[in-house]
Amino acid sequence: MSPAVPLMLSNEYLQHIVKSALLEDIGTGDITTALTIPAKRVVSAAMVSRSVGIVAGMPLVEEVYRQLAPDVTVFAHCEDGGEVSAGTVMCTIQGDASVILTGERVALNFVQRLCGIASLTRKFVILTEGTTARIVDTRKTTPGLRALEKYAVRCGGGHNHRCGLYDAVLIKDNHIAACGSITAAVALARCGAPHTMTITVECDTIQQVDEALTAGADIILLDNMPPSTLKQAVQRIAKRAIVEASGGVSLNTVAEIASTGVDIISVGALTHSAVSLDIGLDIEMEQ
């Protein structure tokens, strides 16, 4: 069953990001297509998954061809959040061959990248099933594509961390060093932040965990701690704050980290290390 994918990307955002991508790729024109494809050659093409994965980004395919030529029709055969296997036809595109070919790479780039993120996220989610841990992303995203990549994480069954520097307080090691102490940093943040905004403190040691608890942190981020120390910290916090684990999380380590009782596991690899799903676009026939 496909998971519910909330917070669909807005039409305005899709239009903006696709317009920019098309301009980057096409520039003054598709020379090869213009020289080799007869005018008004109508064809059908299939976008086919060549491996198993999770779908993300199908609305971008529709937007690519909507911007290139409204009379090119995209028939989606799967939904974002669903699973595909090798050989699955994800969508069929019908219309002018020159338009389909001109938009091919941009459409594939979007879908391959987002499906890769969604597919990797699903693997992490599966490995933490049966625990209290929630898999979340980070800000380690491709510049300019954060909203898309975080959307793909949701398609894979993960959750989003803060979207940017503006929507949550996260006091990290350099903030603590510059401010002087965890206690001072939390006190200043508490005075200035809205009452609805949580305050997270990154901790490297159990001693810092104790200081963060005393200071009144809402979320304690346990950074690069081995599982034995994570478990000790979870017991020490005793549900007085939300517990997040982060740092070097991989498919090989995430299950053991989840078993320690942490509430959140933030995984930068979801977006900075995902491998694009293998997807192709094949002209099927002339009409």
Secondary structure, DSSP 8 states (H G I E B T S, - for coil): ------S---HHHHHHHHHHHHHHHHTT--HHHHHHS-TT-EEEEEEEESS-EE---HHHHHHHHHHH-TTSEEEE-S-TT-EE-TT-EEEEEEEEHHHHHHHHHHHHHHHHHHHHHHHHHHHHHHHTTTSS-EEE--S---TT-HHHHHHHHHHTT-B---SSTTSSEEE-HHHHHHHS-HHHHHHHHHHHS-TTS-EEEEESSHHHHHHHHHHT-SEEEEES--HHHHHHHHHHHTTSSEEEEESS--TTTHHHHHTTT-SEEE-THHHHS-----EEEEEEEE-
